[in-house]
Amino acid sequence: MKRKLNLLILSILILLIIFMSQVIHKLDKFSVKQNANKIHETSDNVKSHENSSQSDISDAGRLNSDKTGKEKTIEETADSISANEENKPSKTTSTTSHKINHTANKTSQEAITVLKTKEALRKVSAGSVIEVKELGANLMNNCFYSEKIKDDIKKRIMGKSYKEDCTVPFEELRYVRVLYYGFDKKTHIGELIVNKAIASDIVAIFTELYENKYPIEQMVLVDEYEADDNASMAANNTSSFNYRVVPGSNHLSKHALGLAIDINPLYNPYIQYTEEGTIILPEEGSKYADRTLDCPYYINEDDLCYKAFTKRGFTWGGFWETEPDFQHFQKSF
């Protein structure tokens, strides 16, 4: 009996051991599964975090790229402003003003370089002031010359000094460019239209006058005054060709042929003595009909202008008794 009881207890213990083993095995499997799930979740979280990090990194890259571009633009702008600030002549000079001055200086330098050619100088308007020191050794050749009447000049004079009934062909005329020493003591570009027969003389005369700083106030085509001779004289404009008659007559003036020139006419007026009285042109120059006045712009026999013209065969209107024309020089053939 005792033996049977021991066997029963042993059997129960064995069964209990087997049961406990199975329970422990199941518990181990469950634990492993749970851990595996946790590992997978952790892995997924890691991957998600990695993806999120990569997305953040990508976004950050884009932001940095945008930022870099903006910063570059800002830096360039800052550099530009800094450069302008460094180039400012003073604290009170604005950046805009500096840019304008810089551009003006550059343009001026380029213009001076270009103006060393006759073609470029030809485009500069008569009356303009130029700095002769910058124009080089070819100054005289580029600034003192005559040429045939080109289309641009024809457009300027047609219907004005070159009237519809003008009998002088363009082939007989020449456009002259010279320099003159102004009343302001600056060098100006001057222009005239003369007969081709005196073109070389006129170039030589004005070269001599300029080299000796003989003062001339203005020298543009009379067409700038609509070919109104009185208006041109009143402005003290030195001029030559104008197809017109002699004042108070019906015969052509030497100016109509381009064979006469008037110098500083305001101070050297035309005077005509008639039975009705004295006519002085321009009227604005009436007081200068008195040749005893102390005026530095009077033309007389001791004047350089008088000598420059007369030694080249021109006659002076100042000698005419009944109608002295102190501004006038002409040449006959």
C-alpha positions in Angstrom: 0.0 0.0 0.0 2.8 2.4 0.9 4.5 1.5 -2.3 1.4 2.3 -4.4 1.1 5.6 -2.6 4.7 6.5 -3.4 4.2 5.6 -7.0 1.1 7.8 -7.2 2.9 10.7 -5.6 5.8 10.2 -8.0 3.4 10.2 -10.9 1.7 13.3 -9.7 5.1 15.0 -9.4 6.1 14.0 -12.8 2.8 15.2 -14.3 3.2 18.4 -12.3 6.8 18.8 -13.6 5.6 18.2 -17.2 2.8 20.7 -16.8 5.1 23.3 -15.3 7.6 22.8 -18.1 4.9 23.4 -20.7 3.7 26.5 -18.9 7.2 27.8 -18.6 7.8 27.1 -22.4 4.6 28.9 -23.3 5.5 31.7 -21.1 9.0 31.9 -22.7 7.4 31.9 -26.3 5.0 34.7 -25.3 7.8 36.7 -23.8 9.9 36.2 -26.9 7.0 37.2 -29.1 6.4 40.3 -27.0 10.0 41.2 -27.2 10.0 40.6 -30.9 7.0 42.9 -31.3 8.7 45.5 -29.2 11.8 45.1 -31.4 9.7 45.5 -34.5 8.0 48.5 -33.1 11.3 50.0 -32.0 12.6 49.3 -35.5 9.6 50.9 -37.1 10.0 53.9 -34.8 13.6 54.1 -35.7 12.8 53.9 -39.4 10.0 56.5 -39.0 12.4 58.7 -37.1 15.0 58.2 -39.7 12.5 59.0 -42.5 11.4 62.0 -40.4 15.0 63.1 -39.9 15.7 62.7 -43.6 12.6 64.8 -44.4 13.7 67.3 -41.8 17.2 67.2 -43.3 15.8 67.7 -46.8 13.6 70.5 -45.7 16.5 72.0 -43.8 18.6 71.6 -46.9 16.0 73.5 -48.9 15.7 76.1 -46.3 19.5 76.4 -46.1 19.6 76.6 -49.8 17.0 79.4 -49.9 18.7 81.0 -47.0 22.1 80.8 -48.8 20.6 82.4 -51.9 19.0 85.2 -49.9 22.2 85.6 -47.9 24.2 85.7 -51.1 21.9 88.4 -52.5 22.1 90.3 -49.3 25.8 89.9 -49.2 26.2 91.1 -52.7 23.9 94.1 -52.0 25.9 94.8 -48.9 29.1 94.5 -50.8 27.8 96.9 -53.4 26.6 99.3 -50.8 29.9 99.0 -49.0 31.8 99.6 -52.2 29.7 102.7 -52.9 30.2 103.9 -49.3 33.9 103.5 -49.6 33.9 105.4 -52.9 31.9 108.3 -51.5 33.9 111.5 -51.5 32.2 112.7 -48.3 29.5 111.6 -45.9 27.1 114.2 -47.3 27.3 112.8 -50.8 24.5 110.4 -51.6 25.0 107.0 -53.3 22.8 108.0 -56.2 24.8 111.2 -56.6 28.0 109.2 -56.6 26.7 106.8 -59.2 25.7 109.7 -61.4 29.1 111.3 -61.0 30.9 108.1 -61.6 28.9 107.5 -64.7 29.4 111.0 -65.9 33.1 110.8 -65.3 33.2 107.5 -67.2 31.1 108.9 -70.0 33.3 112.0 -70.1 36.5 109.9 -70.3 34.9 107.8 -73.1 33.7 110.9 -74.9 37.2 112.5 -74.7 38.7 109.3 -76.2 36.1 109.2 -79.0 36.4 112.9 -79.6 39.9 112.4 -80.8 38.4 111.6 -84.2 37.1 114.2 -86.7 33.9 112.2 -87.2 33.0 112.3 -83.5 33.8 116.0 -83.2 31.6 116.6 -86.3 28.6 115.4 -84.3 29.2 117.9 -81.4 26.9 120.9 -81.7 28.5 124.3 -82.7 28.8 126.5 -79.7 29.8 123.6 -77.4 32.7 124.1 -75.1 35.5 121.5 -75.4 38.7 120.8 -73.4 41.4 121.0 -76.1 44.1 119.6 -73.9 42.4 116.2 -74.0 42.0 116.0 -77.8 45.6 115.2 -78.7 48.0 116.1 -81.4 45.4 116.0 -84.2 43.4 118.8 -82.7 44.0 121.3 -85.6 43.3 118.8 -88.3 40.2 117.5 -86.6 38.8 120.9 -85.6 39.7 123.3 -88.4 38.5 122.1 -91.8 35.9 122.6 -94.6 33.8 120.0 -96.3 31.1 119.8 -99.0 27.5 120.4 -97.9 26.2 117.1 -96.6 22.6 116.1 -96.2 22.4 117.0 -92.5 23.4 120.5 -93.3 21.1 120.8 -96.2 18.2 119.9 -93.9 19.2 122.6 -91.5 19.4 125.4 -94.1 16.7 124.5 -96.7 13.9 127.2 -96.6 16.0 129.4 -94.3 19.4 130.7 -95.4 19.1 128.5 -98.5 15.8 129.9 -99.9 13.7 128.4 -102.6 14.9 131.0 -105.1 18.6 130.5 -104.2 20.7 130.5 -107.4 23.9 129.3 -105.7 24.4 125.5 -106.2 25.4 123.5 -103.2 28.5 122.5 -105.0 29.7 126.1 -104.7 29.4 126.1 -100.9 31.4 124.6 -98.1 30.6 123.8 -94.5 33.4 125.1 -92.2 34.2 123.9 -88.7 36.7 125.8 -86.5 37.4 126.6 -82.9 37.1 130.0 -81.4 38.1 131.6 -78.1 34.9 132.8 -76.5 34.1 135.9 -74.4 34.0 133.4 -71.5 37.7 132.6 -72.2 36.8 129.0 -73.1 37.2 127.1 -76.4 34.1 126.6 -78.4 33.3 124.8 -81.7 32.2 127.2 -84.4 30.5 126.7 -87.8 30.1 128.7 -91.0 28.9 128.1 -94.5 31.0 130.0 -97.1 31.8 129.9 -100.8 34.3 127.2 -101.7 36.5 130.0 -103.2 37.3 131.3 -99.7 36.9 128.2 -97.6 40.7 127.6 -97.2 41.2 131.3 -96.3 38.5 131.2 -93.7 40.0 128.1 -92.1 43.4 129.8 -92.0 42.0 133.0 -90.6 40.1 131.4 -87.7 43.1 129.2 -86.9 45.2 132.4 -86.5 42.5 134.1 -84.5 42.1 131.1 -82.2 45.8 130.6 -81.6 46.0 134.3 -80.6 42.9 134.0 -78.3 41.0 136.6 -80.3 37.5 136.8 -78.6 34.4 135.8 -80.5 31.1 135.5 -78.7 29.2 133.1 -80.9 29.5 131.3 -84.2 26.6 129.2 -85.4 24.7 129.1 -88.7 22.3 132.0 -89.2 19.7 129.3 -89.6 19.6 129.0 -85.8 17.9 132.3 -86.0 15.6 131.3 -88.8 18.0 133.1 -91.2 16.8 136.4 -89.6 19.9 138.5 -90.0 18.9 141.1 -87.5 18.2 138.5 -84.8 21.6 136.9 -85.5 23.4 140.2 -85.3 21.6 141.2 -82.1 22.8 137.9 -80.5 26.4 138.9 -81.6 26.6 135.8 -83.8 29.4 135.6 -86.3 28.0 134.2 -89.6 28.5 134.1 -93.4 26.2 132.6 -95.9 22.6 133.9 -96.1 20.8 134.2 -99.4 19.5 137.8 -99.0 19.8 141.3 -100.4 21.7 144.2 -99.0 19.4 146.1 -96.5 17.5 148.9 -98.2 18.3 147.6 -101.7 17.2 144.9 -104.2 20.6 143.5 -105.1 22.2 140.5 -103.6 24.6 140.8 -100.7 28.0 139.1 -100.9 26.6 137.0 -98.0 24.2 135.5 -100.6 27.2 134.1 -102.4 29.0 133.0 -99.3 31.8 135.5 -100.0 31.3 137.7 -96.9 31.5 137.2 -93.2 30.3 139.3 -90.2 32.4 139.3 -87.0 31.0 140.2 -83.6 28.2 142.3 -85.3 26.6 143.6 -82.1 29.8 145.6 -81.2 30.6 146.3 -84.9 27.3 147.4 -86.4 26.3 148.3 -89.9 25.5 152.0 -90.3 23.6 153.5 -93.3 23.3 157.2 -93.7 20.2 158.2 -95.7 18.2 161.4 -96.3 15.6 160.2 -93.9 18.2 159.6 -91.2 20.7 157.0 -89.9 20.0 153.3 -89.8 22.0 151.2 -87.5 21.8 147.4 -87.6 21.4 145.7 -85.3 19.5 148.3 -83.4 20.7 146.8 -80.1 24.2 147.8 -81.2 23.4 151.5 -81.8 25.6 152.8 -79.0 28.6 151.0 -80.6 28.2 153.2 -83.7 30.3 155.6 -81.7 33.8 154.2 -82.5 35.5 156.4 -79.9 34.2 154.3 -77.0 36.7 152.1 -75.2 35.4 148.7 -76.3 37.7 145.6 -76.5 35.5 144.1 -79.2 35.8 146.9 -81.8 37.4 146.0 -85.1 39.8 148.7 -86.4 43.0 148.9 -88.5 45.1 147.8 -85.5 42.9 144.8 -84.8 44.2 141.3 -85.3 41.0 140.3 -87.1 41.4 143.1 -89.6 45.0 142.1 -90.3 44.1 138.4 -90.6 41.5 139.1 -93.3 43.0 141.9 -95.2 46.4 140.2 -95.7 44.5 137.4 -97.4 42.8 139.7 -99.9 39.6 140.6 -98.1 38.2 144.1 -97.9 36.7 145.6 -94.8 33.4 147.4 -94.7 34.6 149.7 -92.0 36.1 151.9 -94.7 32.8 152.5 -96.6 31.9 156.2 -96.2 28.2 156.3 -96.8 27.4 152.9 -95.1 30.3 151.7 -93.0 29.9 148.1 -92.0 32.4 147.5 -89.2 31.5 143.8 -88.8 31.9 143.0 -92.5 34.7 141.4 -94.5 34.3 140.2 -98.1 36.3 139.0 -101.0 35.7 139.6 -104.7 36.8 137.6 -107.7 
